[in-house]
Amino acid sequence: MTFSTLVVAAGSGSRAGDGEAKQWRQLAGKAVLRWSVETLLGAGSAPVIVIVAAGMEARAAEVLAGLEGWRVVVGGATRADSVRAGLQALAAGDDEIVLIHDAARPLLPASVVTALVEAVTSGADGALPALPVADTLKRTSDGEMQTVDREGLWRAQTPQAFRVGTLAAAWEAWPDDKIPTDDAAVVEYNGGEVRIIPGDARLMKLTYPEDFAMAEQMIPRQTRVGSGFDVHRWGPGGAVWLCGVEVPHDRTLIGHSDADAGLHALTDAILGALAAGDIGDHFPPSDPQWKGASSDRFLEHAAGLVAARGGRIVHVDVTLICEQPKIKPHREAMRERVAALLALPLDAVSVKATTTEGLGFTGRDEGLAAQAVATIELPA
């Protein structure tokens, strides 16, 4: 059965700390609002109406770019006003099903959506996901504490599902001087039967700053490993850049940029883990703007691509292959520089060196080679 959804995203989210309202903040590389809208569209909601504060229409279009099947409605001063505005904008018959969802609950499983629609289809006036209260509850009054019986108590979540006509009639009957905590309360007040379906711990509501860190941990992730390799020949000079550190030497490496083979190999390793091409695709040597450029920029660009995908770099390992210069006296400085560029702890960065025992072009001291491995995590 077809259904539509109102996603309430007009609140200020003041308890979530400084910065943008929580629905616009990033969670694993995507705006909080986008997470649930993607799930609802994928589950068959047609349409998804996103209710935002006045002046935030363009922001909604920005964070939902590329998605089809949604439209924006300006909400009101309260959540109740916003839901009413969404219902008025919904072109649906009384018997059709509408879900009401808080944008601040981004990790919505599609299975919850399906169960809600089935519950209303089978005859309930409404349905909501809920979790039984597991913790002991206490109530204080005038300095005295009482233990509250938790039997039969539930933690209500969203989305909540209703027939359009049932919900609209309930809102018409709701007293203007009362503030409902959710839409189920409005239907219950009007005599409707609201059924509970099993909730999901992932449907936590982002309320406080620490909730974002907890939600990040709930997102399934995949581990990827990429490798990189780079070579540069020796030429006249007085120093060489390796892993972001200038090392005094009687020659330098020749290249279009600063020829930092260590950072080039590491950049390619990160790009490889992302399946995002190679360093030449992003910084072509034919482009004059990269002539003599610091390879720091290349590595930071690759790290930024990981962050934009909601991922994180876990560990990197660079091996420099050369006869000269000696790497060990500079190894810790190289580790520290790479750690700073990638915002990694020092123990997540390895830099080491080896020779080829006089064999090959590095053994003949014609050039230097570097290989690297990068391990990253991305949202699954």
NUTOR-9459 format. One record per residue (C-alpha): residue number from 0; residue in three letters; z, y, x. Coordinates in pm, whole numbers, plus 50000, padded with zeros to 5 digits. Last residue first. Example, Ala and Ser with C-alpha at 12.3 -4.5 7.8 and 13.67 -1.06 7.14 Angstrom:
2
    i   aa     zz     yy     xx
    1  SER  50714  49894  51367
    0  ALA  50780  49550  51230
END
This chain:
380
    i   aa     zz     yy     xx
  379  ALA  50494  50035  52860
  378  PRO  50631  50367  52986
  377  LEU  50551  50387  53356
  376  GLU  50747  50276  53664
  375  ILE  50619  50328  54017
  374  THR  50602  50135  54343
  373  ALA  50402  50289  54627
  372  VAL  50257  50107  54930
  371  ALA  50111  50281  55232
  370  GLN  49869  50227  55518
  369  ALA  49799  50458  55806
  368  ALA  49541  50461  56081
  367  LEU  49513  50666  56400
  366  GLY  49214  50728  56622
  365  GLU  49028  50646  56941
  364  ASP  49336  50510  57117
  363  ARG  49153  50192  57225
  362  GLY  49417  50001  57029
  361  THR  49356  50227  56731
  360  PHE  48983  50151  56751
  359  GLY  49039  49776  56773
  358  LEU  49286  49583  56985
  357  GLY  49533  49726  57238
  356  GLU  49833  49552  57086
  355  THR  49750  49678  56737
  354  THR  50041  49920  56733
  353  THR  50320  49968  56480
  352  ALA  50501  50243  56296
  351  LYS  50757  50286  56022
  350  VAL  50831  50517  55732
  349  SER  51035  50396  55434
  348  VAL  51144  50614  55144
  347  ALA  51371  50494  54862
  346  ASP  51681  50515  55085
  345  LEU  51621  50889  55124
  344  PRO  51661  50952  54752
  343  LEU  51336  51064  54592
  342  ALA  51221  51410  54482
  341  LEU  50864  51320  54590
  340  LEU  50816  51609  54834
  339  ALA  51181  51598  54944
  338  ALA  51173  51222  55007
  337  VAL  50849  51262  55203
  336  ARG  51008  51529  55423
  335  GLU  51329  51332  55476
  334  ARG  51139  51019  55570
  333  MET  50924  51215  55815
  332  ALA  51229  51378  55973
  331  GLU  51383  51032  56008
  330  ARG  51071  50896  56176
  329  HIS  51025  51173  56433
  328  PRO  51175  51007  56742
  327  LYS  51038  50669  56620
  326  ILE  50676  50778  56592
  325  LYS  50560  50772  56953
  324  PRO  50229  50951  56972
  323  GLN  50031  50741  57057
  322  GLU  49923  50379  57030
  321  CYS  49865  50402  56656
  320  ILE  49923  50241  56319
  319  LEU  50152  50440  56086
  318  THR  50313  50233  55811
  317  VAL  50428  50408  55494
  316  ASP  50657  50261  55225
  315  VAL  50733  50424  54890
  314  HIS  50994  50343  54626
  313  VAL  51069  50411  54259
  312  ILE  50822  50681  54158
  311  ARG  50880  50780  53799
  310  GLY  50680  50767  53481
  309  GLY  50638  50981  53171
  308  ARG  50261  50996  53222
  307  ALA  50291  51362  53328
  306  ALA  50555  51257  53583
  305  VAL  50314  51013  53748
  304  LEU  50040  51278  53756
  303  GLY  50286  51521  53913
  302  ALA  50357  51272  54192
  301  ALA  49983  51258  54267
  300  HIS  49966  51639  54279
  299  GLU  50274  51655  54503
  298  LEU  50104  51416  54746
  297  PHE  49785  51620  54759
  296  ARG  49971  51948  54800
  295  ASP  50177  51814  55088
  294  SER  49844  51733  55251
  293  SER  49830  52093  55365
  292  ALA  49481  52234  55329
  291  GLY  49261  52282  55637
  290  LYS  48947  52281  55423
  289  TRP  49059  52202  55067
  288  GLN  48901  52511  54911
  287  PRO  48569  52423  55075
  286  ASP  48501  52138  54829
  285  SER  48287  51870  54999
  284  PRO  48605  51693  55107
  283  PRO  48669  51610  54741
  282  PHE  49032  51662  54635
  281  HIS  49090  51467  54312
  280  ASP  48816  51209  54345
  279  GLY  48854  51198  54723
  278  ILE  49223  51112  54689
  277  ASP  49146  50799  54495
  276  GLY  49094  50689  54138
  275  ALA  49363  50714  53872
  274  ALA  49467  50348  53836
  273  LEU  49822  50488  53826
  272  ALA  49939  50253  54101
  271  GLY  49622  50340  54287
  270  LEU  49693  50712  54259
  269  ILE  50035  50647  54412
  268  ALA  49887  50443  54695
  267  ASP  49611  50700  54749
  266  THR  49871  50975  54795
  265  LEU  50059  50750  55039
  264  ALA  49749  50690  55246
  263  HIS  49674  51062  55257
  262  LEU  50037  51144  55336
  261  GLY  50033  50916  55638
  260  ALA  49683  51017  55750
  259  ASP  49777  51384  55770
  258  ALA  49425  51513  55842
  257  ASP  49520  51882  55789
  256  SER  49230  51904  55543
  255  HIS  48866  51831  55635
  254  GLY  48968  51589  55908
  253  ILE  49021  51549  56281
  252  LEU  49356  51428  56409
  251  THR  49512  51625  56692
  250  ARG  49544  51584  57066
  249  ASP  49803  51636  57344
  248  HIS  50084  51577  57099
  247  PRO  50368  51769  56933
  246  VAL  50446  51621  56588
  245  GLU  50420  51844  56281
  244  VAL  50593  51665  55993
  243  GLY  50449  51606  55646
  242  CYS  50402  51232  55689
  241  LEU  50208  51293  56012
  240  TRP  50063  51626  56120
  239  VAL  49936  51627  56479
  238  ALA  49992  51871  56763
  237  GLY  49814  52031  57061
  236  GLY  49447  51989  56983
  235  PRO  49119  51829  57084
  234  GLY  49010  51532  56874
  233  TRP  49146  51196  56758
  232  ARG  48988  51006  56474
  231  HIS  49130  50976  56124
  230  VAL  49196  50667  55912
  229  ASP  49352  50616  55568
  228  PHE  49482  50328  55357
  227  GLY  49656  50317  55020
  226  SER  49832  50058  54809
  225  GLY  49957  50066  54450
  224  VAL  50237  49882  54273
  223  ARG  50315  49902  53902
  222  THR  50633  49834  53708
  221  GLN  50619  49853  53329
  220  ARG  50867  50034  53108
  219  PRO  51025  49986  52768
  218  ILE  51187  50309  52641
  217  MET  51558  50268  52578
  216  GLN  51662  50422  52911
  215  GLU  51480  50745  52829
  214  ALA  51670  50758  52500
  213  MET  52001  50755  52687
  212  ALA  51891  51039  52913
  211  PHE  51782  51241  52610
  210  ASP  52111  51177  52431
  209  GLU  52300  51347  52716
  208  PRO  52173  51687  52603
  207  TYR  52320  51644  52252
  206  THR  52152  51569  51919
  205  LEU  51871  51321  51972
  204  LYS  51908  51085  51678
  203  MET  51913  50716  51759
  202  LEU  51632  50511  51610
  201  ARG  51637  50276  51910
  200  ALA  51951  50117  51766
  199  ASP  51742  49987  51475
  198  GLY  51823  49978  51106
  197  PRO  51828  49677  50878
  196  ILE  51722  49775  50524
  195  ILE  51950  49954  50280
  194  ARG  51840  50009  49920
  193  VAL  51869  50334  49731
  192  GLU  51913  50302  49354
  191  GLY  51860  50633  49177
  190  GLY  52116  50806  48955
  189  ASN  52023  51167  49034
  188  TYR  52301  51196  49292
  187  GLU  52167  50880  49460
  186  VAL  51823  51042  49492
  185  VAL  51971  51350  49661
  184  ALA  52197  51143  49886
  183  ALA  51895  50940  49996
  182  ASP  51729  51265  50104
  181  ASP  51990  51332  50373
  180  THR  52308  51531  50435
  179  PRO  52274  51721  50110
  178  ILE  52390  52083  50092
  177  LYS  52528  52180  49751
  176  ASP  52509  52525  49586
  175  ASP  52154  52476  49460
  174  PRO  52251  52171  49258
  173  TRP  52001  51879  49289
  172  ALA  51813  51807  48968
  171  GLU  51477  51933  49091
  170  TRP  51534  51747  49418
  169  ALA  51585  51426  49227
  168  ALA  51268  51480  49025
  167  ALA  51065  51528  49346
  166  LEU  51218  51217  49503
  165  THR  51146  50993  49206
  164  GLY  50795  51133  49159
  163  VAL  50702  51076  49524
  162  ARG  50834  50721  49522
  161  PHE  51087  50696  49799
  160  ALA  51128  50603  50168
  159  GLN  51380  50719  50428
  158  PRO  51267  50750  50788
  157  THR  51541  50792  50901
  156  GLN  51890  50667  50981
  155  ALA  52214  50603  50794
  154  ARG  52517  50472  50983
  153  TRP  52688  50229  50747
  152  LEU  53037  50171  50610
  151  GLY  53106  49861  50396
  150  GLU  53424  49771  50583
  149  ARG  53507  50053  50824
  148  ASP  53863  50098  50696
  147  VAL  53977  50431  50835
  146  THR  54269  50442  51077
  145  GLN  54492  50743  51023
  144  MET  54600  51012  51265
  143  GLU  54842  51298  51198
  142  GLY  54806  51644  51351
  141  ASP  54749  51818  51020
  140  SER  54477  51568  50934
  139  THR  54310  51322  51170
  138  ARG  54076  51040  51069
  137  LYS  54003  50744  51293
  136  LEU  53719  50493  51284
  135  THR  53708  50170  51484
  134  ASP  53358  50120  51618
  133  ALA  53098  49885  51471
  132  VAL  52967  50088  51177
  131  PRO  52685  49888  51018
  130  LEU  52337  50017  51101
  129  ALA  52107  50180  50850
  128  PRO  51739  50198  50758
  127  LEU  51671  50370  50426
  126  ALA  51520  50274  50095
  125  GLY  51452  50450  49768
  124  ASP  51404  50391  49398
  123  ALA  51392  50018  49473
  122  GLY  51128  49808  49296
  121  SER  50949  49579  49542
  120  THR  50715  49855  49661
  119  VAL  51018  50058  49765
  118  ALA  51148  49779  49987
  117  GLU  50800  49694  50122
  116  VAL  50744  50054  50231
  115  LEU  51077  50058  50411
  114  ALA  51012  49725  50583
  113  THR  50674  49841  50714
  112  VAL  50818  50163  50856
  111  VAL  51101  49972  51024
  110  SER  50848  49733  51183
  109  ALA  50659  50030  51330
  108  PRO  50960  50099  51553
  107  LEU  51064  50467  51564
  106  LEU  51174  50594  51903
  105  PRO  51145  50966  51825
  104  ARG  51447  51032  51601
  103  ALA  51466  51413  51639
  102  ALA  51147  51444  51433
  101  ASP  51351  51354  51127
  100  HIS  51158  51139  50882
   99  ILE  51091  51150  50508
   98  LEU  50865  50870  50387
   97  VAL  50650  50906  50076
   96  ILE  50534  50630  49847
   95  GLU  50283  50687  49566
   94  ASP  50391  50647  49207
   93  ASP  50421  51021  49140
   92  GLY  50069  51089  49268
   91  ALA  50003  51251  49604
   90  ALA  49873  51587  49729
   89  LEU  50172  51675  49943
   88  ALA  50211  52050  49997
   87  GLN  50486  52080  49737
   86  LEU  50664  51782  49889
   85  GLY  50652  51942  50235
   84  ALA  50794  52269  50109
   83  ARG  51075  52081  49934
   82  VAL  51153  51896  50256
   81  SER  51165  52225  50447
   80  ASP  51391  52392  50193
   79  ALA  51633  52098  50213
   78  ARG  51629  52116  50594
   77  THR  51731  52478  50570
   76  ALA  51560  52813  50634
   75  GLY  51221  52692  50519
   74  GLY  50928  52489  50642
   73  VAL  50574  52581  50741
   72  VAL  50331  52295  50684
   71  VAL  50121  52121  50951
   70  ARG  49857  51854  50918
   69  TRP  49820  51496  51036
   68  GLY  49543  51236  51020
   67  GLU  49398  51271  51368
   66  LEU  49574  51281  51704
   65  GLY  49406  51435  52009
   64  ALA  49643  51729  52036
   63  LEU  49984  51660  51882
   62  VAL  50183  51863  52137
   61  GLU  49943  52159  52124
   60  ALA  49885  52160  51749
   59  ALA  50261  52160  51694
   58  ARG  50298  52456  51931
   57  ALA  50024  52640  51743
   56  GLU  50209  52595  51413
   55  MET  50538  52713  51558
   54  GLY  50530  53066  51414
   53  ALA  50722  52976  51099
   52  ALA  50937  52670  51157
   51  VAL  50771  52330  51141
   50  ILE  50701  52061  50881
   49  VAL  50461  51793  51005
   48  ILE  50270  51624  50724
   47  VAL  50151  51276  50816
   46  PRO  49861  51178  50594
   45  ALA  49792  50901  50540
   44  SER  50060  50687  50703
   43  GLY  49901  50364  50826
   42  ALA  50145  50225  51083
   41  GLY  49945  50386  51366
   40  LEU  49982  50726  51203
   39  LEU  50356  50671  51172
   38  THR  50392  50553  51531
   37  GLU  50194  50844  51674
   36  VAL  50394  51091  51465
   35  SER  50717  50929  51587
   34  TRP  50648  50985  51956
   33  ARG  50463  51316  51918
   32  LEU  50771  51504  51798
   31  VAL  50972  51423  52112
   30  ALA  50694  51569  52328
   29  LYS  50546  51313  52563
   28  GLY  50602  51238  52932
   27  ALA  50898  51003  52898
   26  LEU  51067  51240  52652
   25  GLN  50955  51601  52682
   24  ARG  51097  51877  52464
   23  TRP  50925  52012  52154
   22  GLN  51138  51831  51895
   21  LYS  51451  51926  52090
   20  ALA  51417  52299  52035
   19  GLU  51309  52464  52358
   18  GLY  51558  52549  52628
   17  ASP  51936  52547  52641
   16  GLY  52146  52267  52498
   15  ALA  52083  51994  52240
   14  ARG  52344  52140  52005
   13  SER  52108  52424  51909
   12  GLY  51841  52193  51769
   11  SER  51649  52484  51612
   10  GLY  51521  52288  51314
    9  ALA  51167  52291  51175
    8  ALA  51054  51941  51272
    7  VAL  51086  51744  50948
    6  VAL  50820  51474  50945
    5  LEU  50691  51422  50590
    4  THR  50514  51091  50555
    3  SER  50243  50942  50335
    2  PHE  50194  50595  50194
    1  THR  49918  50348  50124
    0  MET  50000  50000  50000
END
